[in-house]
Amino acid sequence: MSTRTITLQVNGKTVTAAVEPRLHLADFLRDRQLLTGTHIGCEHGVCGACTLEIDGAPARSCITYAATCDGASVRTIEDFDADPVMAELRAAFSAEHALQCGYCTPGMLATARDIVLRLPQADEARIRKELSGNLCRCTGYVGIVRAIKRVLAARKEKTHAA
């Protein structure tokens, strides 16, 4: 099979690699970059476990070809350790018991971060709609939704206090 050379940013580092045209980004990241925080659940783009950020927007890495990411900036869960929004979300997920087995957590956090940054006025119905592409078979979403609402409320309060 032929390969294509791509260059992309992965967690702020320039990566150049030869990839097969049908290699999925999730496999490229996990197998070639050894970034295993991106989980693969369904391999059809419906569970959201593989959600990460491509050029600042959430994307399903299990249905995104690595070759299409030539020139893109990709952020996996490993790159959010110093991110203040992600720190708020992680604390809220813990406080609201939004975690159980943890398999969906990286993708859920990526989506939650997008909600907090893009939809600061989101209500519960909108949060649930935005989360509809992320499956969690353990929590029932109650804690997840409460955690996101907690972060939105805290950020709103911080804005009003300033």
DSSP file (Angstrom, degrees, kcal/mol; ACC not computed):
  #  RESIDUE AA STRUCTURE BP1 BP2  ACC     N-H-->O    O-->H-N    N-H-->O    O-->H-N    TCO  KAPPA ALPHA  PHI   PSI    X-CA   Y-CA   Z-CA
    1    1 A M              0   0    0      0, 0.0     2,-0.1     0, 0.0    19,-0.0   0.000 360.0 360.0 360.0 142.7    0.0    0.0    0.0
    2    2 A S        -     0   0    0      1,-0.0     2,-0.3    18,-0.0     0, 0.0  -0.339 360.0-145.9 -75.8 159.8    1.3    3.5   -0.8
    3    3 A T        -     0   0    0     17,-0.2     2,-0.4    18,-0.1    17,-0.2  -0.834   3.4-148.2-123.4 163.9    2.0    6.0    1.9
    4    4 A R  E     -A   19   0A   0     15,-2.7    15,-3.0    -2,-0.3     2,-0.5  -0.996  18.9-128.3-130.8 136.5    1.7    9.8    2.2
    5    5 A T  E     -A   18   0A   0     -2,-0.4     2,-0.3    13,-0.2    13,-0.2  -0.745  31.5-177.6 -88.2 127.5    4.0   12.0    4.3
    6    6 A I  E     -A   17   0A   0     11,-2.9    11,-2.3    -2,-0.5     2,-0.4  -0.893  17.0-158.4-121.9 153.3    2.2   14.3    6.6
    7    7 A T  E     +A   16   0A   0     -2,-0.3    64,-3.3     9,-0.2     2,-0.3  -0.995  27.5 151.5-130.2 126.4    3.4   17.0    9.0
    8    8 A L  E     -A   15   0A   0      7,-2.5     7,-3.2    -2,-0.4     2,-0.6  -0.934  46.0-105.3-145.9 166.1    1.2   18.0   11.9
    9    9 A Q  E     -Ab  14  73A   0     63,-2.9    65,-3.5    -2,-0.3     2,-0.5  -0.873  31.0-172.7 -95.7 125.7    1.3   19.4   15.4
   10   10 A V  E >  S-Ab  13  74A   0      3,-3.1     3,-1.6    -2,-0.6    65,-0.2  -0.957  76.3 -23.9-120.8 111.8    0.6   16.8   18.0
   11   11 A N  T 3  S-     0   0    0     63,-3.2    64,-0.1    -2,-0.5    -1,-0.1   0.874 128.7 -49.2  53.5  40.5    0.3   18.4   21.5
   12   12 A G  T 3  S+     0   0    0     62,-0.4     2,-0.4     1,-0.2    -1,-0.3   0.404 117.3 109.4  84.7  -2.1    2.4   21.3   20.4
   13   13 A K  E <  S-A   10   0A   0     -3,-1.6    -3,-3.1     2,-0.0     2,-0.4  -0.888  71.2-119.6-109.5 137.8    5.2   19.2   18.8
   14   14 A T  E     -A    9   0A   0     -2,-0.4     2,-0.4    -5,-0.2    -5,-0.2  -0.606  32.7-172.0 -75.4 128.3    5.8   18.9   15.1
   15   15 A V  E     -A    8   0A   0     -7,-3.2    -7,-2.5    -2,-0.4     2,-0.5  -0.987   9.5-172.4-124.8 128.5    5.4   15.4   13.8
   16   16 A T  E     +A    7   0A   0     -2,-0.4     2,-0.3    -9,-0.2    -9,-0.2  -0.986  21.2 155.3-119.0 130.3    6.3   14.2   10.3
   17   17 A A  E     -A    6   0A   0    -11,-2.3   -11,-2.9    -2,-0.5     2,-0.5  -0.996  44.7-118.2-153.0 152.1    5.4   10.7    9.4
   18   18 A A  E     -A    5   0A   0     -2,-0.3     2,-0.4   -13,-0.2   -13,-0.2  -0.841  42.1-177.7 -89.8 126.6    4.6    8.4    6.4
   19   19 A V  E     -A    4   0A   0    -15,-3.0   -15,-2.7    -2,-0.5    -2,-0.0  -0.945  30.1-115.2-128.8 148.2    1.0    7.1    6.8
   20   20 A E    >   -     0   0    0     -2,-0.4     3,-1.9   -17,-0.2    47,-0.3  -0.535  35.8-115.4 -73.2 146.9   -1.2    4.8    4.8
   21   21 A P  T 3  S+     0   0    0      0, 0.0    46,-0.2     0, 0.0    47,-0.1   0.780 113.5  45.9 -57.2 -28.0   -4.2    6.6    3.3
   22   22 A R  T 3  S+     0   0    0     43,-0.1     2,-0.5    44,-0.1    -2,-0.0   0.247  79.9 122.2-103.0  13.8   -6.7    4.6    5.4
   23   23 A L    <   -     0   0    0     -3,-1.9    43,-2.9     1,-0.0    44,-0.5  -0.644  60.2-132.1 -77.0 124.6   -4.9    4.9    8.8
   24   24 A H  B  >  -E   65   0B   0     -2,-0.5     4,-2.4    41,-0.3    41,-0.3  -0.474  12.5-122.6 -77.4 148.6   -7.2    6.4   11.3
   25   25 A L  H  > S+     0   0    0     39,-3.6     4,-2.9    36,-0.4     5,-0.2   0.881 111.2  57.4 -57.7 -41.2   -5.9    9.3   13.5
   26   26 A A  H  > S+     0   0    0     35,-2.2     4,-2.5    38,-0.3     5,-0.2   0.917 109.6  44.6 -57.4 -44.2   -6.7    7.3   16.7
   27   27 A D  H  >>S+     0   0    0     34,-0.3     4,-2.9    -3,-0.2     5,-0.7   0.898 112.1  52.7 -67.7 -40.1   -4.5    4.4   15.6
   28   28 A F  I  X>S+     0   0    0     -4,-2.4     4,-1.5     3,-0.2     5,-1.3   0.930 114.0  42.8 -59.2 -46.2   -1.7    6.8   14.5
   29   29 A L  I  <5S+     0   0    0     -4,-2.9     6,-2.6     3,-0.2     4,-0.4   0.923 121.3  39.1 -68.3 -44.7   -1.7    8.5   17.9
   30   30 A R  I  <5S+     0   0    0     -4,-2.5     4,-0.3    -5,-0.2    -2,-0.2   0.936 127.0  30.6 -73.1 -47.2   -2.0    5.4   19.9
   31   31 A D  I  <5S+     0   0    0     -4,-2.9    -3,-0.2    -5,-0.2    -2,-0.2   0.851 132.0  27.2 -85.9 -36.4    0.3    3.1   17.9
   32   32 A R  I  <<S+     0   0    0     -4,-1.5    -3,-0.2    -5,-0.7    -2,-0.1   0.789 131.4  33.0 -99.8 -31.4    2.9    5.4   16.4
   33   33 A Q  S   <S-     0   0    0     -5,-1.3    -3,-0.2    -4,-0.4    -4,-0.1   0.504  96.3-132.0-101.9  -6.3    3.0    8.3   18.9
   34   34 A L        +     0   0    0     -4,-0.3     2,-0.9    -6,-0.3    -4,-0.2   0.813  56.5 144.6  57.9  34.4    2.3    6.2   22.0
   35   35 A L    >   +     0   0    0     -6,-2.6     3,-0.7     1,-0.1    -1,-0.2  -0.827  17.3 169.8-101.2  92.7   -0.4    8.6   23.2
   36   36 A T  T 3   +     0   0    0     -2,-0.9    -1,-0.1     1,-0.2    -6,-0.1   0.353  52.1  91.9 -93.4   6.4   -2.9    6.1   24.7
   37   37 A G  T 3   +     0   0    0      2,-0.1     2,-0.7    69,-0.0    -1,-0.2   0.762  69.2  84.0 -69.7 -24.0   -5.1    8.6   26.4
   38   38 A T  S <  S-     0   0    0     -3,-0.7     2,-0.2   -12,-0.1    12,-0.2  -0.725  77.6-152.3 -80.0 114.3   -7.3    8.7   23.3
   39   39 A H        -     0   0    0     10,-1.1     2,-0.6    -2,-0.7    -2,-0.1  -0.600   8.1-144.6 -92.5 150.1   -9.6    5.7   23.7
   40   40 A I        +     0   0    0     -2,-0.2    -2,-0.0     1,-0.1    63,-0.0  -0.961  31.6 154.0-114.3 118.7  -11.2    3.7   20.9
   41   41 A G  S    S+     0   0    0     -2,-0.6    -1,-0.1    63,-0.0    63,-0.0   0.831  73.6   2.2-107.0 -62.6  -14.6    2.4   21.7
   42   42 A C  S    S-     0   0    0      0, 0.0    -2,-0.1     0, 0.0     0, 0.0   0.702  71.1-142.7-106.5 -23.6  -16.8    1.8   18.7
   43   43 A E  S    S+     0   0    0      1,-0.1    -3,-0.0     0, 0.0     0, 0.0   0.708  86.0  84.6  60.7  22.6  -14.5    2.6   15.7
   44   44 A H  S    S-     0   0    0     19,-0.0    -1,-0.1     0, 0.0    19,-0.1   0.300 103.9-110.0-130.9   4.7  -17.6    4.1   14.0
   45   45 A G  S    S+     0   0    0      1,-0.0    15,-0.1    19,-0.0    18,-0.0   0.657  91.4 102.2  77.6  16.4  -17.6    7.6   15.4
   46   46 A V  S    S+     0   0    0      1,-0.1    -1,-0.0    88,-0.0    14,-0.0   0.659  71.1  51.7-107.4 -17.4  -20.7    7.1   17.5
   47   47 A C  S    S-     0   0    0     87,-0.1    88,-3.2    88,-0.0    -1,-0.1   0.752  84.8-141.6 -95.6 -23.4  -19.5    6.6   21.1
   48   48 A G    >   +     0   0    0     86,-0.3     3,-1.8     1,-0.1    63,-0.1   0.422  63.0 124.1  81.7  -2.3  -17.2    9.7   21.5
   49   49 A A  T 3  S+     0   0    0      1,-0.3   -10,-1.1    58,-0.1    58,-0.4   0.799  76.0  50.4 -61.0 -27.0  -14.5    7.9   23.5
   50   50 A C  T 3  S+     0   0    0    -12,-0.2    11,-1.0    56,-0.1    -1,-0.3   0.309  79.9 137.6 -94.0   8.0  -11.9    8.9   20.9
   51   51 A T  E <   +C   60   0A   0     -3,-1.8     2,-0.2     9,-0.2    59,-0.2  -0.319  19.7 148.9 -62.6 133.0  -12.9   12.6   20.9
   52   52 A L  E     -C   59   0A   0      7,-2.2     7,-2.4     5,-0.1     2,-0.5  -0.736  47.6 -82.5-143.4-167.9   -9.9   15.0   20.8
   53   53 A E  E     -CD  58  75A   0     22,-2.5    22,-2.9     5,-0.2     2,-0.5  -0.924  32.6-177.6-113.5 127.6   -9.3   18.5   19.4
   54   54 A I  E >  S-CD  57  74A   0      3,-3.0     3,-1.7    -2,-0.5    20,-0.2  -0.986  81.0 -18.4-121.4 120.0   -8.3   19.2   15.8
   55   55 A D  T 3  S-     0   0    0     18,-3.4    -1,-0.1    -2,-0.5    19,-0.1   0.870 130.6 -50.7  49.9  41.7   -7.6   22.8   15.0
   56   56 A G  T 3  S+     0   0    0     17,-0.4    -1,-0.3     1,-0.2    18,-0.1   0.441 119.8  97.7  84.6   0.9   -9.5   23.8   18.2
   57   57 A A  E <  S-C   54   0A   0     -3,-1.7    -3,-3.0     0, 0.0    -1,-0.2  -0.930  79.0-103.1-123.3 146.6  -12.6   21.8   17.6
   58   58 A P  E     +C   53   0A   0      0, 0.0     2,-0.3     0, 0.0    -5,-0.2  -0.392  45.9 174.0 -65.8 142.8  -13.7   18.4   18.9
   59   59 A A  E     -C   52   0A   0     -7,-2.4    -7,-2.2    -9,-0.1     2,-0.8  -0.991  37.4-112.9-149.1 152.2  -13.4   15.6   16.5
   60   60 A R  E >   -C   51   0A   0     -2,-0.3     3,-0.9    -9,-0.2     4,-0.2  -0.786  24.5-166.4 -87.6 111.8  -13.8   11.8   16.4
   61   61 A S  T 3  S+     0   0    0    -11,-1.0   -35,-2.2    -2,-0.8   -36,-0.4   0.674  80.3  67.5 -76.6 -15.7  -10.3   10.4   15.8
   62   62 A C  T 3  S+     0   0    0      1,-0.2    -1,-0.2   -37,-0.2   -38,-0.1   0.670 110.8  33.9 -78.9 -14.6  -11.5    6.9   15.0
   63   63 A I  S <  S+     0   0    0     -3,-0.9     2,-0.6     2,-0.1    -1,-0.2   0.248  99.6  93.4-120.5  11.0  -13.2    8.1   11.8
   64   64 A T  S    S-     0   0    0     -3,-0.4   -39,-3.6    -4,-0.2   -38,-0.3  -0.917  74.2-132.0-104.2 123.6  -10.7   10.8   10.9
   65   65 A Y  B >   -E   24   0B   0     -2,-0.6     3,-1.1   -41,-0.3     4,-0.4  -0.562   9.4-135.3 -74.0 136.3   -7.9    9.7    8.6
   66   66 A A  G >  S+     0   0    0    -43,-2.9     3,-1.9    -2,-0.3    -1,-0.1   0.869 104.3  62.9 -56.7 -37.8   -4.4   10.7    9.7
   67   67 A A  G >  S+     0   0    0    -44,-0.5     3,-1.1   -47,-0.3    -1,-0.3   0.797  95.8  58.7 -60.8 -29.0   -3.6   11.8    6.2
   68   68 A T  G <  S+     0   0    0     -3,-1.1    -1,-0.3     1,-0.2    -2,-0.2   0.579  94.1  67.8 -77.3  -7.3   -6.4   14.4    6.3
   69   69 A C  G X   +     0   0    0     -3,-1.9     3,-2.7    -4,-0.4    -1,-0.2   0.293  65.0 136.7 -94.9   9.6   -4.6   16.0    9.3
   70   70 A D  T <  S+     0   0    0     -3,-1.1   -62,-0.2     1,-0.3     3,-0.1  -0.407  81.7   9.8 -56.7 122.6   -1.6   17.2    7.3
   71   71 A G  T 3  S+     0   0    0    -64,-3.3    -1,-0.3     1,-0.3   -63,-0.2   0.389 106.1 124.7  86.4  -3.0   -1.0   20.7    8.5
   72   72 A A    <   -     0   0    0     -3,-2.7   -63,-2.9   -65,-0.2     2,-0.5  -0.380  61.1-126.4 -87.9 165.1   -3.4   20.4   11.4
   73   73 A S  E     -b    9   0A   0    -65,-0.2   -18,-3.4    -2,-0.1     2,-0.4  -0.968  28.4-168.8-110.5 119.1   -3.0   21.0   15.1
   74   74 A V  E     -bD  10  54A   0    -65,-3.5   -63,-3.2    -2,-0.5     2,-0.5  -0.914   6.1-169.3-113.3 132.2   -4.1   18.0   17.2
   75   75 A R  E     - D   0  53A   0    -22,-2.9   -22,-2.5    -2,-0.4     2,-0.2  -0.985   4.7-169.2-122.2 125.5   -4.5   18.0   20.9
   76   76 A T    >   -     0   0    0     -2,-0.5     3,-2.1   -24,-0.2     4,-0.2  -0.545  44.8 -92.8-100.7 172.7   -5.1   14.8   22.9
   77   77 A I  G >  S+     0   0    0      1,-0.3     3,-1.5    -2,-0.2     4,-0.1   0.799 122.2  67.6 -56.7 -29.5   -6.1   14.5   26.5
   78   78 A E  G >  S+     0   0    0      1,-0.3     3,-0.6     2,-0.1    -1,-0.3   0.736  94.8  57.4 -63.5 -22.3   -2.4   14.3   27.4
   79   79 A D  G <  S+     0   0    0     -3,-2.1     3,-0.3     1,-0.2    -1,-0.3   0.450  91.3  70.8 -90.3   0.0   -1.9   17.9   26.3
   80   80 A F  G X   +     0   0    0     -3,-1.5     3,-1.3    -4,-0.2    -1,-0.2   0.281  60.2 106.7-101.4  11.9   -4.5   19.4   28.7
   81   81 A D  T <  S+     0   0    0     -3,-0.6    -1,-0.2     1,-0.3    -2,-0.1   0.871  89.8  36.1 -58.9 -37.9   -2.6   18.9   32.0
   82   82 A A  T 3  S+     0   0    0     -3,-0.3    -1,-0.3     4,-0.0    -2,-0.1   0.322  89.4 117.2 -97.8   7.8   -1.8   22.7   32.3
   83   83 A D    <>  -     0   0    0     -3,-1.3     4,-2.1     1,-0.1     5,-0.2  -0.654  56.1-151.6 -80.6 121.9   -5.1   23.8   30.8
   84   84 A P  H  > S+     0   0    0      0, 0.0     4,-2.0     0, 0.0    -1,-0.1   0.861  94.8  50.8 -64.8 -35.9   -7.1   25.9   33.4
   85   85 A V  H  > S+     0   0    0      2,-0.2     4,-2.4     1,-0.2     5,-0.2   0.924 111.3  48.5 -66.2 -42.6  -10.5   25.0   31.9
   86   86 A M  H  > S+     0   0    0      1,-0.2     4,-2.8     2,-0.2    -1,-0.2   0.872 108.6  54.2 -65.6 -35.3   -9.7   21.3   31.9
   87   87 A A  H  X S+     0   0    0     -4,-2.1     4,-2.1     2,-0.2    -1,-0.2   0.913 109.1  48.4 -63.4 -41.7   -8.5   21.6   35.5
   88   88 A E  H  X S+     0   0    0     -4,-2.0     4,-2.3     2,-0.2    -2,-0.2   0.915 113.3  47.9 -63.2 -42.8  -11.9   23.1   36.5
   89   89 A L  H  X S+     0   0    0     -4,-2.4     4,-3.1     2,-0.2     5,-0.2   0.916 109.9  51.1 -66.0 -43.5  -13.7   20.3   34.6
   90   90 A R  H  X S+     0   0    0     -4,-2.8     4,-2.0     2,-0.2    -1,-0.2   0.918 112.3  47.1 -60.8 -43.0  -11.6   17.5   36.2
   91   91 A A  H  X S+     0   0    0     -4,-2.1     4,-2.7    -5,-0.2    -1,-0.2   0.912 114.4  46.9 -64.8 -42.1  -12.3   18.9   39.7
   92   92 A A  H  X S+     0   0    0     -4,-2.3     4,-2.5     2,-0.2    -2,-0.2   0.892 109.2  53.7 -68.2 -39.5  -16.0   19.2   38.9
   93   93 A F  H  <>S+     0   0    0     -4,-3.1     5,-3.0     1,-0.2     6,-0.4   0.906 112.9  45.2 -60.4 -40.5  -16.2   15.7   37.4
   94   94 A S  H ><5S+     0   0    0     -4,-2.0     3,-1.2    -5,-0.2    -2,-0.2   0.942 113.9  47.8 -67.9 -47.0  -14.6   14.4   40.6
   95   95 A A  H 3<5S+     0   0    0     -4,-2.7    -2,-0.2     1,-0.3    -1,-0.2   0.841 115.9  44.3 -63.7 -33.9  -16.8   16.5   42.9
   96   96 A E  T 3<5S-     0   0    0     -4,-2.5    -1,-0.3    -5,-0.2    -2,-0.2   0.324 109.9-119.5 -95.0   7.7  -20.0   15.5   41.1
   97   97 A H  T < 5 +     0   0    0     -3,-1.2    46,-0.3    -4,-0.2    -3,-0.2   0.912  60.4 151.5  55.4  46.2  -19.1   11.8   40.8
   98   98 A A      < +     0   0    0     -5,-3.0     2,-0.4    45,-0.3    -4,-0.1   0.351  49.0  75.2 -88.4   5.6  -19.1   12.0   37.0
   99   99 A L        +     0   0    0     -6,-0.4    44,-0.0    -5,-0.1     0, 0.0  -0.939  40.8 143.4-121.2 139.2  -16.6    9.3   36.7
  100  100 A Q  S    S+     0   0    0     -2,-0.4    -1,-0.1     0, 0.0    -2,-0.1   0.229  83.4   3.5-132.0 -90.4  -16.9    5.5   37.1
  101  101 A C  S    S-     0   0    0      1,-0.1    -2,-0.1     4,-0.0     0, 0.0   0.837  85.4-141.8 -72.7 -28.5  -15.0    3.2   34.8
  102  102 A G    >   +     0   0    0      3,-0.0     3,-0.5     1,-0.0    -1,-0.1   0.363  64.8 119.2  90.5  -5.4  -13.2    6.1   33.1
  103  103 A Y  T 3  S+     0   0    0      1,-0.2     4,-0.3     2,-0.1   -64,-0.2   0.895  82.3  38.5 -64.2 -38.5  -13.2    4.7   29.6
  104  104 A C  T 3> S+     0   0    0      1,-0.2     4,-2.7     2,-0.1     3,-0.3   0.598  92.3  97.0 -83.2 -10.9  -15.3    7.6   28.2
  105  105 A T  H <> S+     0   0    0     -3,-0.5     4,-3.1     1,-0.2     5,-0.3   0.845  77.5  50.6 -56.9 -47.2  -13.6   10.2   30.3
  106  106 A P  H  > S+     0   0    0      0, 0.0     4,-1.9     0, 0.0    -1,-0.2   0.938 117.9  40.1 -58.3 -45.2  -11.0   11.6   27.8
  107  107 A G  H  > S+     0   0    0    -58,-0.4     4,-2.1    -4,-0.3    -2,-0.2   0.888 115.3  52.1 -68.6 -38.5  -13.6   12.1   25.1
  108  108 A M  H  X S+     0   0    0     -4,-2.7     4,-2.8     1,-0.2    -1,-0.2   0.911 110.1  48.8 -64.0 -42.7  -16.2   13.4   27.5
  109  109 A L  H  X S+     0   0    0     -4,-3.1     4,-2.6    -5,-0.2    -1,-0.2   0.889 109.2  52.7 -65.4 -39.3  -13.7   15.9   28.9
  110  110 A A  H  X S+     0   0    0     -4,-1.9     4,-1.6    -5,-0.3    -1,-0.2   0.921 113.7  43.2 -61.7 -43.1  -12.8   17.1   25.4
  111  111 A T  H  X S+     0   0    0     -4,-2.1     4,-2.2     2,-0.2    -2,-0.2   0.908 112.8  52.4 -68.6 -42.1  -16.5   17.6   24.6
  112  112 A A  H  X S+     0   0    0     -4,-2.8     4,-2.6     1,-0.2    -2,-0.2   0.896 107.3  52.7 -61.5 -40.6  -17.2   19.3   28.0
  113  113 A R  H  X S+     0   0    0     -4,-2.6     4,-2.3     1,-0.2     5,-0.2   0.909 108.3  50.7 -61.4 -42.1  -14.3   21.7   27.4
  114  114 A D  H  X S+     0   0    0     -4,-1.6     4,-2.9     2,-0.2     5,-0.4   0.911 109.8  50.5 -62.1 -42.3  -15.8   22.7   24.1
  115  115 A I  H  X S+     0   0    0     -4,-2.2     4,-2.7     1,-0.2     7,-0.2   0.945 111.1  48.4 -60.5 -48.4  -19.2   23.3   25.7
  116  116 A V  H  < S+     0   0    0     -4,-2.6    -1,-0.2     1,-0.2    -2,-0.2   0.900 119.2  38.2 -61.0 -42.1  -17.7   25.5   28.4
  117  117 A L  H  < S+     0   0    0     -4,-2.3    -1,-0.2    -5,-0.2    -2,-0.2   0.865 126.2  34.0 -79.2 -36.0  -15.7   27.6   26.0
  118  118 A R  H  < S+     0   0    0     -4,-2.9    -3,-0.2    -5,-0.2    -2,-0.2   0.771 126.9  33.4 -91.7 -28.5  -18.2   27.8   23.1
  119  119 A L    ><  +     0   0    0     -4,-2.7     3,-2.2    -5,-0.4    -1,-0.2  -0.525  59.6 161.9-130.1  65.1  -21.5   27.9   25.0
  120  120 A P  T 3  S+     0   0    0      0, 0.0    -1,-0.1     0, 0.0    36,-0.1   0.681  80.8  49.4 -63.1 -15.8  -21.0   29.7   28.3
  121  121 A Q  T 3  S+     0   0    0     -3,-0.1    -5,-0.1     2,-0.0    -2,-0.0   0.262  81.0 142.7-102.4  10.5  -24.7   30.3   28.7
  122  122 A A    <   -     0   0    0     -3,-2.2     2,-0.1    -7,-0.2    30,-0.0  -0.223  36.3-152.8 -59.3 135.8  -25.7   26.6   28.0
  123  123 A D     >  -     0   0    0      1,-0.0     4,-2.6     0, 0.0     5,-0.2  -0.428  37.5 -88.2 -96.3 179.6  -28.6   25.2   30.1
  124  124 A E  H  > S+     0   0    0      1,-0.2     4,-2.6     2,-0.2     5,-0.2   0.889 126.5  52.6 -59.3 -41.4  -29.1   21.6   31.0
  125  125 A A  H  > S+     0   0    0      1,-0.2     4,-2.0     2,-0.2    -1,-0.2   0.910 111.9  45.7 -61.9 -41.8  -31.0   20.8   27.8
  126  126 A R  H  > S+     0   0    0      2,-0.2     4,-2.6     1,-0.2    -1,-0.2   0.895 111.2  52.4 -69.8 -39.1  -28.2   22.3   25.6
  127  127 A I  H  X S+     0   0    0     -4,-2.6     4,-2.1     1,-0.2    -2,-0.2   0.941 110.4  48.5 -59.8 -46.8  -25.5   20.5   27.6
  128  128 A R  H  < S+     0   0    0     -4,-2.6     4,-0.4     1,-0.2    -1,-0.2   0.884 111.1  50.6 -61.7 -38.6  -27.3   17.2   27.1
  129  129 A K  H >< S+     0   0    0     -4,-2.0     3,-1.1     1,-0.2    -1,-0.2   0.928 110.8  48.2 -64.0 -44.6  -27.7   17.9   23.4
  130  130 A E  H >< S+     0   0    0     -4,-2.6     3,-0.6     1,-0.3    -2,-0.2   0.829 112.0  50.2 -65.5 -32.2  -24.0   18.7   23.0
  131  131 A L  G >< S+     0   0    0     -4,-2.1     3,-2.7     1,-0.2    -1,-0.3   0.504  80.7 100.1 -82.0  -4.0  -23.1   15.5   24.9
  132  132 A S  G <  S+     0   0    0     -3,-1.1    -1,-0.2    -4,-0.4    -2,-0.1   0.690  77.5  56.4 -62.3 -18.0  -25.3   13.3   22.7
  133  133 A G  G <  S+     0   0    0     -3,-0.6     2,-0.5    -4,-0.2    -1,-0.3   0.378  96.4  75.6 -91.5   4.5  -22.4   12.1   20.7
  134  134 A N  S <  S-     0   0    0     -3,-2.7     2,-0.4   -86,-0.1   -86,-0.3  -0.970  70.3-153.7-119.8 120.1  -20.6   10.8   23.8
  135  135 A L        +     0   0    0    -88,-3.2     2,-0.4    -2,-0.5   -27,-0.1  -0.758  13.9 179.5 -95.7 136.6  -21.8    7.6   25.4
  136  136 A C     >  -     0   0    0     -2,-0.4     4,-0.6     1,-0.1    -2,-0.0  -0.952   6.3-176.8-132.2 113.7  -21.3    6.7   29.0
  137  137 A R  T  4 S+     0   0    0     -2,-0.4    -1,-0.1     1,-0.1    -2,-0.0   0.518  78.8  48.2 -87.4  -4.7  -22.7    3.4   30.0
  138  138 A C  T  4 S+     0   0    0      1,-0.0    -1,-0.1     3,-0.0   -39,-0.1   0.862 108.9  38.6-102.0 -44.9  -21.8    3.8   33.7
  139  139 A T  T  4 S-     0   0    0    -41,-0.1     3,-0.5     1,-0.0     4,-0.4   0.739  82.3-132.5 -91.7 -23.2  -22.9    7.2   35.1
  140  140 A G     <  -     0   0    0     -4,-0.6    -3,-0.1     1,-0.2    -1,-0.0   0.578  51.7 -94.5  77.5   7.0  -26.3    7.9   33.4
  141  141 A Y  S  > S+     0   0    0      1,-0.1     4,-3.0   -43,-0.1     5,-0.3   0.204 101.1 111.3  74.2 -14.4  -25.0   11.5   32.6
  142  142 A V  H  > S+     0   0    0     -3,-0.5     4,-2.4     1,-0.2     5,-0.2   0.950  83.3  40.1 -58.1 -51.7  -26.4   13.1   35.8
  143  143 A G  H  > S+     0   0    0     -4,-0.4     4,-2.3   -46,-0.3   -45,-0.3   0.861 115.0  53.3 -64.9 -36.3  -23.0   13.7   37.3
  144  144 A I  H  > S+     0   0    0      2,-0.2     4,-2.2     1,-0.2    -2,-0.2   0.943 111.2  45.0 -63.8 -48.7  -21.5   14.7   34.0
  145  145 A V  H  X S+     0   0    0     -4,-3.0     4,-2.6     1,-0.2    -2,-0.2   0.917 113.4  50.7 -62.7 -43.7  -24.2   17.3   33.3
  146  146 A R  H  X S+     0   0    0     -4,-2.4     4,-2.4    -5,-0.3    -1,-0.2   0.891 108.8  52.6 -61.1 -39.1  -23.9   18.6   36.9
  147  147 A A  H  X S+     0   0    0     -4,-2.3     4,-2.1     2,-0.2    -1,-0.2   0.922 111.0  45.4 -63.7 -44.4  -20.1   18.9   36.6
  148  148 A I  H  X S+     0   0    0     -4,-2.2     4,-2.6     1,-0.2    -2,-0.2   0.921 113.1  50.4 -66.1 -42.8  -20.4   21.0   33.4
  149  149 A K  H  X S+     0   0    0     -4,-2.6     4,-2.7     1,-0.2    -2,-0.2   0.889 108.3  54.4 -60.8 -38.6  -23.1   23.2   34.9
  150  150 A R  H  X S+     0   0    0     -4,-2.4     4,-2.4     2,-0.2    -1,-0.2   0.927 110.2  45.2 -61.3 -45.8  -20.9   23.7   38.0
  151  151 A V  H  X S+     0   0    0     -4,-2.1     4,-2.5     2,-0.2     5,-0.2   0.919 113.1  50.2 -66.1 -43.1  -18.0   24.9   35.8
  152  152 A L  H  X S+     0   0    0     -4,-2.6     4,-2.2     1,-0.2    -2,-0.2   0.924 112.6  47.2 -60.4 -44.1  -20.3   27.2   33.8
  153  153 A A  H  X S+     0   0    0     -4,-2.7     4,-2.6     2,-0.2    -2,-0.2   0.914 112.4  49.2 -64.5 -43.1  -21.8   28.7   36.9
  154  154 A A  H  X S+     0   0    0     -4,-2.4     4,-2.3     1,-0.2    -1,-0.2   0.897 112.6  47.5 -64.2 -40.4  -18.3   29.2   38.5
  155  155 A R  H  X S+     0   0    0     -4,-2.5     4,-2.0     2,-0.2    -1,-0.2   0.878 112.1  49.8 -68.8 -37.0  -17.0   30.9   35.4
  156  156 A K  H  X S+     0   0    0     -4,-2.2     4,-2.3    -5,-0.2    -2,-0.2   0.921 111.8  48.4 -65.7 -43.6  -20.1   33.1   35.2
  157  157 A E  H  X S+     0   0    0     -4,-2.6     4,-2.0     1,-0.2    -2,-0.2   0.897 110.5  51.5 -62.6 -41.1  -19.7   34.1   38.8
  158  158 A K  H  X S+     0   0    0     -4,-2.3     4,-1.1     1,-0.2    -1,-0.2   0.882 109.9  49.9 -63.1 -39.2  -16.0   34.8   38.3
  159  159 A T  H  < S+     0   0    0     -4,-2.0     3,-0.3     1,-0.2    -2,-0.2   0.901 111.7  47.3 -66.5 -42.3  -16.9   37.0   35.3
  160  160 A H  H  < S+     0   0    0     -4,-2.3    -2,-0.2     1,-0.2    -1,-0.2   0.825 109.9  53.5 -69.5 -31.4  -19.5   39.0   37.3
  161  161 A A  H  <        0   0    0     -4,-2.0    -1,-0.2     1,-0.2    -2,-0.2   0.751 360.0 360.0 -74.0 -23.6  -17.2   39.4   40.2
  162  162 A A     <        0   0    0     -4,-1.1    -1,-0.2    -3,-0.3    -2,-0.2   0.468 360.0 360.0 -79.6 360.0  -14.5   40.9   38.0
